[in-house]
Amino acid sequence: MTAAPQTLAVDIGGTNIKAAVLDAGGGLMTSKVRTPTPSPATPSAVLEAIAGLAARLPHFERISVGFPGVVRQGTVRTAANLGLEHWRGVNLIEAMARRFGVPVRVLNDAAVQGLGVVEGPGLECVVTLGTGVGCALFRNRRLLLHLELGYDAHIGQAALAEIGRDAWNERVVQSLRTVMTLTACDTLYVGGGNARMMTAELPPDAQIVSNVAGVTGGVRLWEPELDELFSGRPEAARRAEWETPA
C-alpha cells in the first residue's frame, strides 16, 4: 500500500450500484459511474456488476462499500431490497477481497452516507431515501449506530410510486419529525436518491444533502476510530501484513 491509498468507493442500492475512486482526502478522482442493480441481486451478480464499474475507473488500492442492510464485521444480516435469501450470512468483506485482491471494508449505506456529511459538534442523524429507508446516528462526527426504522413500506420507492409525490412528501416530513423526536438529534440530514423528490418544507434543523456522499463517505471507513468495527477479520490481518515495511 502507498502512504495515501486510492479508494474504490461503492454504494450498493436496490435500484442502482454507484462507484468512484477517491483520493486520500475523499475527493472524486473522476465522475462516479453507475449500473442498474442486477435482478436477481445475488452476491455473484452484484460482484460482477461492481467489477464492471471498477474496470471503468482508475487504479485503487482498497475498497469501501455501503450496503443496504445490517452488516456486522462484514457479514450481512439483512438485505430486504436485494433478497435476504441470497445474502443472509454472506461475508461481503471476504468475498470482495477474494475478487479484487485488496483490503475491503463494508458498512451500512446510511452510515457511509453520514460519514460523508456530518460536521459536528453534537448529535446528528442521517436518513437516506431510496428503494428503502436507511438511518444512522452520529455524535461529534463519530458513528454511534445504524438504525433500522422499518419505514421501507411507508416512505420507500414503492410508496412514492403508489401514493404520488405530494402525499409521499407529507409522509416523509411526518416521518422525519418522528425520527428527530426519537433521536433528539441536533441536526438531521436527508440523503439518498429520492431526496431530490422532496418539495415540502423540512422540519427545523433538517436539510437535504447531496447523494454523492454515499460514495465519498467511503474514505472515512479507513479512519483508525473505525478499526474496532472490523477487528478480528481476515481483512484486518491482510491489511496489517501489506502495510508492514519490508
N, C-alpha and C positions, 0 to 999 in steps of 0.2 A: 504494500500500500504506500501511496505517496503521503506527504505531510498534509496535503489539502485534497483529499479524495473527492472525485466527482460522483454524484449520487443519482442513480436512476430512481425516480420517484413515481410510483404507480398508484393510481386511485381507481380501485375496482368498484364499479357501480352496478346496479341491477339493470341499467339500460346501456351504459357505455363504460369502456375502460379507457382511462386517460393516462398519459405518461409524459415525462420530460426529464432531461438531465439537468441537475442543479450544480452550481459551483459551491465552494466551501461555505459561502455566506447565504446560500439558499436562493440565489438568483437563477433565473432561467437562462440556460446557455443557448437554447433555441426555443422556438414556439412549441407548445405542448402538442402532442398528437393524440388521436383517439381512434377507437374502433368499436363497433357495436359489441355488447356483451354476448357471447355465444349462447345459443339455445339448443339443447340444454347446456347450462353453465357448469359442466363438470370440471373438476380440477385440471384434468389434462387439456381440455379445450381452452380454459382460461389461461393456463400457462402458455399454450401455443399462441393465443392472441397477444399476450404480453411479449413473447419472443418476436412476433411480427412488428410490434411497436418499437421494441429495442433496436431492431435492425435498421430503423429509420432515424436513429438518434446517435449522438456522439458516444465515444468510449466512456465507460463508467467503471467504478471500482467497488461499488457497494450498492445495495438496493433497499429502498424503503417502500412499504406497501400499506395503504389504507384499505381495510377490508370491511364490508358492510355486515358486521355481526360481532358477536362476542368472541374475542381471541385471548387466550391465556398462554403466555410464553410461546407464542407462535402456533398453538393448536386451536383450531376452530371449534367453538362450542355451539354457535348458532349462525345460520345463514338463510334467513327467511326468504329473501328475494333472489337467492341463487339456487336454492334447493338444498335443504338440510340433509336430505337423504344422500346427496353427493358429498357433502362437506363435513359432516359430523366426525370429529376425531382426526381430521387431516392436519398434519403439521406442515403448515404452509412455509415456515422458515426453512425446514429441511428440504421440502420439495423444490423451492425456488433456488436454494443453494446448490442442490444437485444439478439443476437445469442450467444455471448460469455460471457456477464456479466462483462466486463472490459472496462475501458476507451479506446477510439479509436480516432485516428487522420488520416486524408486522404489528400494527395496532389497528384498533377500530378506526374507521374512516372519519367519524366525527371528532375523535381525539386528535387525529392528524390535522384535520382542518383547523381545530382550535389551536394547535401548536403554531400554526401559521398566522393566526390573527390576534391572539391575546396579547395585551400590552402591560397589564398590571398597573398599579398595585390593586389588591382587593380580590374579591370573589367574582369570577367571570364564568359565564355559561355560554356554550355554543350549541345551537340547534341546526341541523342540516336537513333541508327539504329536498327530497328526490323521489326515487322509486319508493323508498321507505323514509323513515324519520330517525335521525341519529341525535345523540345528545352527549355532551361531555362537560365536566366541571373542572375549573382551574382556580388555584389560589396563588397570587403573586407569580403568574406565568407558569406555575408548576402544575402538571396534571394530577388531579385528585382521583377522579374515577370517570368511567364511561357509564352512562345510564341507559337502560332500556325502558322507554316510556310507554310502549305499547300503542303509539299513535299512528302506526303504518296505515291501518284501515281508515283512520279518521281524517288524516291530512296528507297521506301519501299520494303518489301519482294516480292510483286508481280512483281515489276520492275526488281529486281535481277533475278527472275526466267525467266522472259520474254527475257531480253536482254543479259544475261550471266554476269559472274563475271568481265571480263575485262572492258566491256562497262559500267557496273554498277560502277566500281571503278572510272572511268573517270567522270561519272556524280556526284558521291559523292564528289570528290575533287573540282569540279566546284561549287557545292552547298555549300561546306564548305567555299570556298573563298568568296562567296556571303554573307554568314552569318557573316563572320569576317568583311567584309566591312560594312554591315548593322549595326552591333552592335559596331564596333570599339573596340572590346574586346582585352585585353592584352594576354589572353590565351584561347584557345578553346580545350575542352576535348571531345573525341568521345567515346561513350559507347554504350550499348545495345548489344543484342545477335548477330547482324550481324557485329559488329565492328571487329570480328575475321576474316571476309571475306575481310578486307582491305589489299591490297597488294601494292597499288600505294603510291608514296611519298606524304605525307601530306604537306599542306602549312606550312611555318614557324610559330612557336608559337602554333601549333596544335599537339595533342598527343592522342594516344589510351589509354584508361583506362579500368580497369577490370570491367566486368559486375556485379561482386558481390556487387559493390557499390549501385546498385539498391535495394539491401536488407539492407546492413549495414548503408546506409544513413538514414534509418528509425529512428534510435535512436535520430537524431537531430530534428525530428519533435516535440520533447518534450522540446526543449530549450525555456526558457522564452521569447526570442526575437520573437518567432513564435506564442506566445499566441494570438496575435491580429487576426491571421488568423482563429482562432477557437472560439473567444469570442462570447458570446450570445447563444451558442448552449447548448442543454441539456447535452451533454457530458461534457462540461466545468463545469457545475453545479455539476454533479455527481462526477467529479474528485475532486472538492473543498471539497465536503462532505466527500469523502473517505480519503482525506489527512488531515482532521481536527482531531487533537488528541482527544481521547475520554475523 
